């Protein structure tokens, strides 16, 4: 069963197990993701090793430079949202509402093109992850504002993130999986990076995304957090468990 959740973005597929797809079906899935931006699958039985195999079909897997990972799985990023953490995000959003939107590791020269996001535990209400369709947002801009941002670039930097996680140990147990054992383990991987990307590029099948990693604008006195990266099979694949 195929359900399009919104006219420009988002599709839900029911009755499909990702780890059982053939190569031809995986190719079709890549095209669907490129066209719809995000695709949802419910009641998946895929395990972590099968998820890694799925990612490797599309290209080399990405390893996050600043955040912890489960033992033996450097390509997997575990995301956990506690009540305390959510309160901090809401406080942050109060004075910087546009910076809670982000595009995965846009500070890197070659960010991941695809991400799989598997929900392990979720509250009965709320706990939502939102996706935005930047093409639609761009099309709603006035012609004057479009002409203003065309040709501009932004500097995307991970210095703040590296500083936060490089000065303290992350010791959290995710069902028996420790993200990072000690401070030295994190420091050995923390590598602040920055990269300059164009705000707008030539059209491609992917979405224009807002990025929380944009730390400064080039060619403008104000920061404009908008970057897009084309889907490319040669680019890396990011896996996230939450």
Residue frames as qw, qx, qy, qz and C-alpha x, y, z in Angstrom:
[[0.000, 0.888, 0.460, 0.000, 0.00, 0.00, 0.00],
 [0.435, 0.153, 0.029, 0.887, 1.36, 3.41, -1.02],
 [0.135, -0.886, -0.433, 0.093, 0.22, 6.61, 0.71],
 [0.378, 0.431, -0.034, 0.819, 1.53, 10.06, -0.22],
 [0.362, -0.547, -0.559, 0.507, 1.48, 12.08, 3.00],
 [0.040, 0.767, 0.087, -0.634, 1.74, 15.54, 1.44],
 [0.672, 0.726, 0.098, -0.113, 1.64, 16.77, -2.17],
 [0.409, 0.808, -0.420, 0.056, 5.37, 17.56, -2.53],
 [0.164, 0.506, -0.784, 0.319, 7.03, 15.33, 0.08],
 [0.388, -0.219, 0.753, -0.484, 6.65, 12.15, 2.13],
 [0.735, 0.069, -0.493, -0.460, 5.40, 8.68, 1.20],
 [0.554, -0.329, 0.683, -0.344, 4.45, 5.72, 3.40],
 [0.591, 0.227, -0.709, -0.312, 4.88, 2.14, 2.14],
 [0.683, -0.287, 0.501, -0.447, 3.08, -0.67, 3.98],
 [0.962, 0.128, 0.197, -0.139, 3.59, -4.41, 3.66],
 [0.675, 0.614, -0.329, 0.243, 7.30, -4.17, 2.79],
 [0.759, -0.585, 0.117, 0.261, 10.32, -5.39, 4.75],
 [0.196, 0.906, -0.342, -0.155, 13.44, -3.44, 3.81],
 [0.347, -0.532, 0.763, 0.124, 15.86, -6.32, 4.44],
 [0.668, 0.214, 0.712, 0.027, 13.97, -8.51, 1.93],
 [0.471, 0.803, 0.006, -0.365, 14.17, -6.15, -1.06],
 [0.838, 0.227, 0.291, 0.402, 15.97, -7.26, -4.23],
 [0.399, -0.237, 0.202, 0.862, 18.59, -5.12, -5.98],
 [0.054, 0.426, 0.557, 0.711, 16.01, -4.01, -8.53],
 [0.342, -0.789, -0.500, -0.096, 13.61, -3.00, -5.76],
 [0.507, -0.578, -0.108, 0.630, 16.39, -1.13, -3.94],
 [0.283, 0.068, 0.364, 0.885, 17.07, 0.81, -7.14],
 [0.159, -0.635, -0.562, -0.506, 13.38, 1.71, -7.36],
 [0.484, -0.734, -0.388, 0.274, 13.44, 2.76, -3.71],
 [0.446, -0.287, 0.070, 0.845, 16.34, 5.13, -4.39],
 [0.057, 0.324, 0.464, 0.822, 14.34, 6.80, -7.14],
 [0.360, -0.719, -0.559, -0.204, 11.29, 7.08, -4.88],
 [0.514, -0.615, -0.236, 0.550, 13.35, 8.69, -2.11],
 [0.327, -0.055, 0.251, 0.909, 14.85, 11.09, -4.65],
 [0.106, -0.464, -0.538, -0.696, 11.38, 12.06, -5.88],
 [0.496, -0.697, -0.451, -0.253, 9.56, 12.17, -2.53],
 [0.031, -0.742, 0.368, -0.559, 12.33, 13.32, -0.18],
 [0.243, -0.302, 0.802, -0.454, 11.45, 10.93, 2.65],
 [0.693, -0.076, -0.591, -0.405, 9.82, 7.47, 2.70],
 [0.456, -0.394, 0.582, -0.545, 8.38, 5.78, 5.81],
 [0.625, 0.021, -0.762, -0.167, 8.18, 2.03, 6.56],
 [0.598, -0.483, 0.311, -0.559, 6.27, 0.73, 9.59],
 [0.910, -0.220, 0.294, -0.194, 6.78, -2.48, 11.60],
 [0.575, 0.635, -0.517, 0.009, 10.25, -3.20, 10.23],
 [0.941, -0.329, 0.070, 0.047, 12.09, -6.35, 11.33],
 [0.635, 0.613, -0.277, 0.379, 15.46, -5.17, 10.00],
 [0.726, -0.591, -0.089, 0.341, 18.34, -5.51, 12.48],
 [0.155, -0.887, 0.224, 0.372, 21.42, -3.32, 12.74],
 [0.447, -0.286, 0.694, 0.486, 23.61, -5.53, 10.53],
 [0.417, 0.524, 0.689, 0.277, 20.94, -5.68, 7.84],
 [0.085, 0.961, 0.188, -0.182, 20.56, -1.93, 8.07],
 [0.298, -0.676, 0.466, 0.487, 24.29, -1.55, 7.48],
 [0.467, 0.090, 0.773, 0.421, 24.04, -3.87, 4.49],
 [0.299, 0.806, 0.510, 0.030, 21.18, -1.78, 3.12],
 [0.063, -0.936, 0.088, 0.336, 23.26, 1.37, 3.42],
 [0.405, -0.451, 0.625, 0.492, 26.32, -0.15, 1.77],
 [0.554, 0.462, 0.653, 0.231, 24.22, -0.99, -1.28],
 [0.248, 0.936, 0.241, 0.070, 23.99, 2.74, -2.02],
 [0.373, 0.771, -0.290, 0.428, 27.56, 3.70, -1.18],
 [0.484, 0.126, -0.625, 0.600, 30.22, 3.96, 1.55],
 [0.457, -0.733, -0.503, 0.018, 28.87, 4.52, 5.04],
 [0.061, 0.769, -0.172, 0.612, 29.43, 7.77, 6.89],
 [0.631, -0.320, -0.534, 0.464, 31.16, 7.92, 10.31],
 [0.174, -0.942, -0.151, -0.246, 30.20, 10.90, 12.48],
 [0.530, 0.431, -0.396, 0.613, 33.32, 12.73, 13.63],
 [0.112, -0.474, 0.358, -0.797, 31.95, 14.28, 16.81],
 [0.723, -0.305, 0.162, -0.598, 29.33, 11.99, 18.34],
 [0.387, -0.319, 0.853, -0.144, 29.52, 8.58, 19.99],
 [0.682, 0.183, -0.524, -0.476, 28.56, 5.28, 18.44],
 [0.924, -0.276, 0.149, -0.221, 27.67, 1.77, 19.66],
 [0.443, -0.538, 0.692, 0.190, 30.61, -0.56, 20.28],
 [0.494, 0.005, 0.806, 0.327, 31.69, -2.16, 17.04],
 [0.357, 0.683, 0.597, 0.223, 29.40, 0.01, 14.91],
 [0.284, -0.357, 0.009, 0.890, 31.20, 3.27, 14.10],
 [0.010, -0.200, -0.539, -0.819, 28.81, 4.00, 11.21],
 [0.326, -0.629, -0.680, -0.189, 25.74, 4.03, 13.49],
 [0.004, 0.287, -0.281, 0.916, 24.64, 7.13, 15.39],
 [0.293, -0.508, -0.798, 0.143, 22.33, 6.69, 18.39],
 [0.104, -0.401, -0.016, -0.910, 19.99, 9.60, 19.11],
 [0.354, -0.471, -0.770, 0.243, 18.24, 9.85, 22.47],
 [0.118, -0.527, -0.070, -0.839, 15.91, 12.63, 23.52],
 [0.316, -0.326, -0.751, 0.480, 15.39, 12.90, 27.27],
 [0.128, -0.878, -0.460, -0.004, 12.95, 15.23, 29.01],
 [0.395, -0.723, 0.055, 0.564, 15.87, 17.39, 30.11],
 [0.386, -0.086, 0.532, 0.749, 17.32, 17.50, 26.62],
 [0.117, 0.628, 0.649, 0.413, 13.97, 18.42, 25.10],
 [0.232, -0.893, -0.296, 0.248, 13.58, 21.27, 27.59],
 [0.397, -0.514, 0.276, 0.709, 16.98, 22.64, 26.54],
 [0.290, 0.241, 0.653, 0.657, 15.97, 22.46, 22.89],
 [0.031, -0.813, -0.560, -0.154, 12.74, 24.36, 23.60],
 [0.324, -0.819, -0.061, 0.469, 14.68, 27.05, 25.47],
 [0.397, -0.236, 0.493, 0.738, 17.11, 27.28, 22.56],
 [0.208, 0.491, 0.697, 0.479, 14.25, 27.50, 20.08],
 [0.104, -0.855, -0.439, 0.255, 12.73, 30.41, 21.98],
 [0.111, -0.836, 0.154, 0.515, 15.56, 32.75, 20.99],
 [0.030, 0.470, -0.692, -0.548, 16.76, 31.04, 17.79],
 [0.761, 0.224, 0.446, -0.414, 13.72, 29.33, 16.24],
 [0.724, 0.594, -0.245, -0.253, 15.20, 28.76, 12.78],
 [0.167, 0.622, -0.761, 0.076, 18.27, 26.91, 14.05],
 [0.645, -0.154, 0.690, -0.291, 16.47, 23.75, 15.22],
 [0.863, 0.476, 0.082, -0.145, 16.15, 22.67, 11.59],
 [0.292, -0.658, 0.632, 0.288, 19.22, 20.91, 10.26],
 [0.838, 0.446, -0.271, -0.159, 20.69, 18.95, 7.40],
 [0.925, -0.327, 0.091, 0.170, 22.89, 16.01, 8.42],
 [0.656, -0.415, 0.263, 0.573, 26.59, 16.98, 8.87],
 [0.494, 0.835, 0.193, 0.147, 26.44, 19.74, 6.28],
 [0.250, -0.888, 0.333, 0.197, 29.79, 20.96, 7.67],
 [0.662, -0.203, 0.624, 0.361, 31.51, 18.22, 5.68],
 [0.100, 0.424, -0.513, -0.740, 32.65, 18.72, 2.11],
 [0.431, 0.000, -0.765, -0.478, 30.67, 15.64, 1.05],
 [0.501, -0.141, 0.529, -0.670, 27.66, 15.17, 3.38],
 [0.317, 0.134, 0.939, 0.002, 25.62, 11.95, 3.32],
 [0.272, -0.044, -0.506, -0.817, 23.08, 11.74, 0.53],
 [0.676, -0.346, -0.520, -0.392, 20.74, 9.28, 2.26],
 [0.139, -0.328, 0.717, -0.599, 19.97, 8.53, 5.92],
 [0.580, -0.336, -0.707, -0.224, 18.07, 5.61, 7.42],
 [0.223, -0.373, 0.433, -0.790, 16.37, 6.48, 10.69],
 [0.560, -0.236, -0.786, -0.115, 15.10, 3.54, 12.75],
 [0.442, -0.543, 0.218, -0.680, 12.90, 4.21, 15.77],
 [0.388, 0.060, -0.888, 0.239, 13.66, 1.76, 18.60],
 [0.175, -0.531, -0.720, 0.410, 11.48, 3.31, 21.31],
 [0.026, -0.354, -0.250, -0.901, 8.96, 6.10, 20.96],
 [0.193, 0.157, 0.597, -0.763, 6.49, 7.75, 23.37],
 [0.271, 0.506, 0.819, 0.003, 2.76, 7.14, 22.76],
 [0.221, 0.929, 0.296, 0.013, 2.31, 10.83, 21.94],
 [0.012, 0.942, -0.290, -0.167, 4.66, 13.46, 20.52],
 [0.664, -0.340, 0.582, 0.323, 8.22, 12.36, 19.80],
 [0.696, 0.666, 0.267, 0.012, 7.80, 13.46, 16.19],
 [0.437, -0.319, 0.398, 0.741, 10.60, 14.12, 13.72],
 [0.440, 0.788, 0.253, -0.349, 9.63, 16.68, 11.08],
 [0.553, 0.060, 0.492, 0.670, 10.80, 17.01, 7.49],
 [0.209, 0.772, 0.112, -0.590, 10.65, 20.25, 5.51],
 [0.676, 0.439, 0.458, 0.375, 10.51, 20.57, 1.72],
 [0.288, -0.553, 0.074, 0.778, 12.84, 23.42, 0.88],
 [0.194, 0.196, 0.620, 0.735, 11.90, 23.58, -2.80],
 [0.125, -0.738, -0.629, -0.213, 8.35, 24.53, -1.87],
 [0.358, -0.766, -0.212, 0.491, 9.61, 27.11, 0.63],
 [0.338, -0.262, 0.352, 0.833, 11.89, 28.59, -2.01],
 [0.104, 0.415, 0.675, 0.602, 9.11, 28.80, -4.59],
 [0.212, -0.823, -0.527, 0.004, 7.02, 30.83, -2.13],
 [0.400, -0.471, -0.032, 0.786, 9.70, 33.49, -1.77],
 [0.328, 0.875, 0.121, -0.336, 9.24, 36.79, -3.54],
 [0.766, 0.556, 0.027, 0.323, 11.21, 37.28, -6.78],
 [0.052, 0.886, -0.309, 0.342, 13.26, 39.98, -5.05],
 [0.631, -0.587, 0.486, -0.144, 14.28, 37.68, -2.20],
 [0.943, 0.166, 0.251, 0.144, 15.09, 34.86, -4.64],
 [0.564, 0.731, -0.117, 0.365, 17.42, 37.15, -6.55],
 [0.264, -0.843, 0.373, -0.283, 19.04, 38.19, -3.25],
 [0.739, -0.430, 0.516, -0.056, 20.03, 34.67, -2.18],
 [0.901, 0.413, 0.076, 0.109, 21.03, 33.31, -5.60],
 [0.581, 0.626, -0.304, 0.424, 24.79, 32.95, -5.78],
 [0.346, -0.736, 0.414, -0.409, 25.33, 33.35, -2.03],
 [0.689, 0.096, -0.698, 0.172, 27.28, 30.79, -0.02],
 [0.612, -0.698, 0.126, -0.349, 27.34, 29.83, 3.67],
 [0.256, 0.459, -0.798, 0.296, 30.06, 28.46, 5.94],
 [0.863, -0.349, -0.211, -0.298, 28.92, 25.30, 7.73],
 [0.206, 0.544, -0.690, 0.431, 31.01, 24.50, 10.82],
 [0.795, -0.350, -0.489, -0.077, 30.99, 21.77, 13.50],
 [0.296, 0.397, -0.531, 0.688, 33.24, 23.62, 15.95],
 [0.477, -0.393, 0.273, -0.737, 30.47, 24.18, 18.49],
 [0.941, -0.116, -0.144, -0.283, 29.36, 20.56, 18.41],
 [0.759, 0.248, -0.482, 0.360, 32.91, 19.27, 18.69],
 [0.048, 0.453, -0.479, 0.750, 33.51, 21.55, 21.66],
 [0.691, -0.349, 0.139, -0.618, 30.40, 20.37, 23.49],
 [0.985, -0.078, -0.053, -0.145, 31.12, 16.67, 23.11],
 [0.704, 0.420, -0.423, 0.387, 34.90, 16.80, 23.26],
 [0.012, -0.551, 0.491, -0.675, 35.13, 18.16, 26.81],
 [0.578, -0.248, 0.551, -0.548, 33.05, 15.57, 28.61],
 [0.062, -0.069, 0.986, 0.135, 32.45, 11.86, 28.48],
 [0.672, -0.022, -0.195, -0.714, 29.23, 10.50, 27.07],
 [0.027, 0.086, -0.981, 0.169, 28.21, 7.47, 29.10],
 [0.653, 0.087, 0.163, -0.734, 24.72, 6.38, 28.20],
 [0.278, -0.035, 0.958, 0.057, 23.35, 2.89, 27.94],
 [0.586, 0.238, -0.218, -0.743, 21.03, 2.28, 25.00],
 [0.953, 0.029, -0.020, -0.300, 19.72, -1.19, 25.73],
 [0.887, -0.276, 0.273, 0.250, 23.18, -2.45, 26.66],
 [0.670, 0.455, 0.150, 0.567, 25.03, -0.49, 23.98],
 [0.367, -0.722, -0.087, 0.581, 27.35, 2.24, 25.23],
 [0.461, 0.882, 0.090, 0.038, 27.77, 5.20, 22.90],
 [0.446, 0.671, -0.418, 0.421, 31.26, 6.14, 24.08],
 [0.774, -0.319, -0.474, 0.274, 33.20, 4.69, 26.98],
 [0.504, -0.600, -0.165, 0.600, 35.32, 7.63, 28.06],
 [0.093, 0.911, -0.025, -0.400, 36.51, 11.10, 27.26],
 [0.258, -0.504, 0.651, 0.506, 39.61, 9.92, 25.42],
 [0.441, 0.296, 0.812, 0.241, 37.49, 7.81, 23.08],
 [0.276, 0.874, 0.388, -0.098, 35.53, 10.89, 22.11],
 [0.107, -0.864, 0.258, 0.420, 38.54, 13.17, 21.85],
 [0.452, -0.222, 0.729, 0.464, 40.25, 10.73, 19.51],
 [0.344, 0.465, 0.739, 0.346, 37.40, 11.22, 17.05],
 [0.070, 0.887, 0.310, -0.334, 36.43, 14.85, 17.56],
 [0.467, -0.010, 0.390, 0.793, 37.51, 16.77, 14.50],
 [0.228, 0.738, 0.279, -0.570, 35.90, 20.19, 13.98],
 [0.410, 0.160, 0.615, 0.654, 35.33, 20.72, 10.29],
 [0.284, 0.681, 0.239, -0.631, 33.86, 23.47, 8.18],
 [0.393, 0.187, 0.689, 0.580, 32.94, 23.78, 4.55],
 [0.232, 0.420, 0.013, -0.878, 31.46, 26.44, 2.32],
 [0.316, 0.359, 0.849, 0.223, 28.42, 25.48, 0.25],
 [0.101, -0.178, -0.342, -0.917, 26.26, 27.42, -2.15],
 [0.422, 0.156, 0.490, -0.746, 22.85, 28.44, -0.87],
 [0.772, 0.444, 0.241, -0.387, 21.28, 27.36, -4.15],
 [0.270, -0.322, 0.782, 0.460, 22.50, 24.98, -6.83],
 [0.391, 0.115, -0.615, -0.675, 21.17, 23.56, -10.08],
 [0.791, -0.134, 0.131, -0.583, 17.91, 21.59, -9.68],
 [0.241, 0.227, -0.943, -0.014, 18.13, 17.90, -8.79],
 [0.576, -0.353, -0.662, -0.325, 15.70, 15.23, -7.49],
 [0.472, -0.295, -0.652, 0.514, 16.44, 16.06, -3.86],
 [0.198, -0.891, -0.402, -0.068, 15.02, 18.67, -1.53],
 [0.202, 0.619, -0.251, 0.716, 16.36, 22.05, -0.56],
 [0.677, -0.493, -0.515, 0.183, 17.07, 21.77, 3.17],
 [0.199, -0.898, 0.188, -0.344, 17.69, 24.16, 6.03],
 [0.780, 0.100, -0.480, 0.389, 20.86, 23.51, 7.98],
 [0.534, -0.843, -0.062, -0.015, 21.68, 24.20, 11.61],
 [0.788, -0.225, 0.120, 0.561, 25.40, 23.99, 10.81],
 [0.392, 0.694, 0.156, 0.584, 25.50, 27.27, 8.87],
 [0.531, -0.556, -0.283, 0.574, 27.70, 29.51, 11.00],
 [0.090, -0.639, 0.080, 0.760, 28.16, 32.43, 8.67],
 [0.645, 0.683, 0.341, -0.032, 27.29, 33.80, 5.27],
 [0.449, -0.224, 0.390, 0.772, 29.57, 34.75, 2.41],
 [0.088, 0.288, 0.528, 0.794, 28.48, 37.63, 0.22],
 [0.376, -0.687, -0.411, -0.466, 25.87, 38.83, 2.69],
 [0.044, -0.485, 0.494, -0.720, 25.89, 40.60, 6.03],
 [0.702, -0.229, 0.363, -0.569, 23.34, 38.15, 7.42],
 [0.185, -0.181, 0.964, 0.057, 23.49, 34.39, 7.79],
 [0.739, 0.155, -0.165, -0.635, 21.08, 32.50, 5.56],
 [0.432, -0.250, 0.860, -0.108, 20.72, 28.90, 6.64],
 [0.825, 0.412, 0.169, -0.348, 19.87, 27.19, 3.38],
 [0.007, -0.526, 0.789, 0.316, 21.87, 24.49, 1.65],
 [0.913, 0.207, 0.135, -0.326, 21.10, 21.58, -0.59],
 [0.203, -0.489, 0.814, 0.238, 23.18, 18.57, -1.55],
 [0.707, 0.260, -0.389, -0.531, 22.25, 16.40, -4.56],
 [0.892, -0.157, 0.400, -0.141, 21.56, 12.72, -4.14],
 [0.436, 0.664, -0.594, -0.128, 24.60, 10.94, -5.55],
 [0.978, -0.120, -0.158, -0.059, 25.21, 7.15, -5.35],
 [0.679, 0.335, -0.397, 0.519, 28.92, 7.87, -4.86],
 [0.158, -0.596, 0.348, -0.707, 28.26, 9.84, -1.70],
 [0.140, 0.096, -0.903, 0.396, 28.10, 8.32, 1.73],
 [0.569, -0.449, -0.553, -0.411, 25.10, 6.85, 3.56],
 [0.087, -0.359, 0.575, -0.730, 24.25, 7.72, 7.17],
 [0.554, -0.345, -0.747, -0.129, 22.50, 5.39, 9.63],
 [0.190, -0.373, 0.389, -0.821, 20.67, 6.65, 12.70],
 [0.453, -0.380, -0.806, 0.023, 18.99, 4.72, 15.52],
 [0.183, -0.386, 0.233, -0.874, 16.74, 6.59, 17.93]]
